[in-house]
Amino acid sequence: MIDMLIEKELVTPELDGSILPGVTRDSILNLTRAWGEFKVSERKFTMTDLVKADKEGRIIEMFGAGTACIVCPIKKIHYEGHDIHVPLDPSDKTSQAGKLTKRINDSIMDIQYGDVEGPKGWSVVV
């Protein structure tokens, strides 16, 4: 038996002109990096990479981010005639979002409402 440790990684495309910079995106990257629980990368990531990760069973969850929604879970992607089914929360079949998606959303909302303090230097109370 081979014991392989697979590193968890949050991946977002780099800012190359097709992805808009924004406060929500930046907040998610800074927050998740501050947690220090997994690798956080801004790099090129193609649909070919996603299809490969799906075939290898490496997709844990996916979400989109933006000002209006904070984070929005992705459940399925249709690509070249095939559906890529994205896991949500395997421990809760009724869940409409993955654990990380929920945690990010809740954390940002808690910071926005002043219920918790954000990472040092991350936000300014006005």
C-alpha positions in Angstrom: 0.0 0.0 0.0 1.3 3.4 -0.9 0.3 6.3 1.5 0.1 9.5 -0.5 -0.4 12.8 1.1 -2.2 15.2 -1.3 -1.8 18.8 -0.5 -5.1 20.8 -0.4 -5.1 23.9 -2.5 -7.4 26.8 -3.1 -6.8 27.9 -6.7 -8.0 31.1 -8.4 -6.9 32.4 -11.8 -4.3 35.1 -11.7 -5.3 38.7 -12.5 -4.5 38.6 -16.3 -7.3 40.9 -17.5 -10.0 38.2 -17.8 -10.5 38.1 -14.0 -11.5 41.3 -12.3 -9.7 42.4 -9.2 -12.0 43.1 -6.3 -12.5 43.5 -2.6 -14.3 40.2 -2.2 -11.7 38.2 -4.1 -8.8 39.9 -2.2 -10.6 39.4 1.1 -11.1 35.6 0.4 -7.4 35.2 -0.5 -6.2 37.2 2.5 -8.5 35.4 4.9 -7.7 31.9 3.7 -4.0 32.6 3.7 -4.3 33.9 7.3 -5.9 30.6 8.3 -2.8 28.8 7.1 -4.7 25.5 6.6 -4.0 24.9 2.9 -2.1 26.3 0.0 -3.7 29.4 -1.6 -2.6 30.0 -5.2 -3.2 32.6 -7.9 -2.2 30.9 -11.1 -3.4 29.8 -14.6 -6.0 27.1 -14.3 -7.7 25.8 -17.4 -10.7 23.7 -18.1 -8.3 20.9 -19.1 -6.9 21.1 -15.6 -10.4 21.0 -14.1 -11.3 17.9 -16.2 -8.1 16.2 -15.1 -8.7 17.0 -11.5 -12.3 15.7 -11.8 -11.1 12.4 -13.3 -8.6 12.1 -10.5 -11.2 12.8 -7.8 -9.3 15.8 -6.6 -12.1 18.4 -6.6 -13.3 19.1 -3.1 -15.6 22.0 -3.9 -15.9 25.1 -6.0 -17.3 28.6 -5.6 -17.6 31.9 -7.4 -17.0 35.1 -5.6 -18.2 38.7 -6.0 -19.5 41.7 -4.2 -23.2 40.9 -4.4 -23.0 37.2 -3.4 -19.7 37.1 -1.4 -19.4 33.4 -2.4 -21.7 31.2 -4.4 -21.3 27.5 -4.5 -20.9 25.7 -7.9 -22.6 22.4 -8.1 -22.1 21.4 -11.8 -20.1 22.6 -14.8 -21.2 21.6 -18.3 -18.1 21.4 -20.6 -17.8 19.9 -24.1 -21.0 17.8 -23.7 -20.2 16.4 -20.3 -21.2 17.5 -16.8 -18.6 17.9 -14.1 -20.4 17.3 -10.8 -18.8 19.3 -8.0 -19.1 18.0 -4.5 -20.9 20.2 -2.0 -20.8 18.8 1.6 -20.5 15.0 1.5 -21.3 14.9 5.3 -24.7 16.7 4.7 -26.6 15.6 1.6 -29.1 18.5 2.1 -26.4 21.1 2.1 -26.4 23.7 -0.7 -22.8 24.7 -0.2 -19.5 23.1 0.7 -17.9 23.5 4.1 -15.2 25.9 2.9 -17.7 28.0 0.9 -19.9 28.3 4.0 -16.9 29.1 6.3 -15.7 31.8 4.0 -19.2 33.4 3.7 -19.8 33.2 7.4 -16.3 34.6 8.2 -16.7 37.6 5.9 -20.2 38.3 7.2 -19.0 38.1 10.8 -16.2 40.6 10.0 -18.5 42.9 8.1 -21.0 43.0 11.0 -18.2 43.5 13.6 -18.9 40.2 15.3 -15.2 39.2 14.9 -12.1 41.0 14.1 -10.5 40.3 10.7 -6.9 39.3 10.3 -4.3 41.9 11.4 -4.2 44.7 8.9 -7.0 43.3 6.8 -9.7 45.8 7.6 -10.2 49.1 9.2 -13.0 50.0 11.6 -14.7 53.3 10.7 
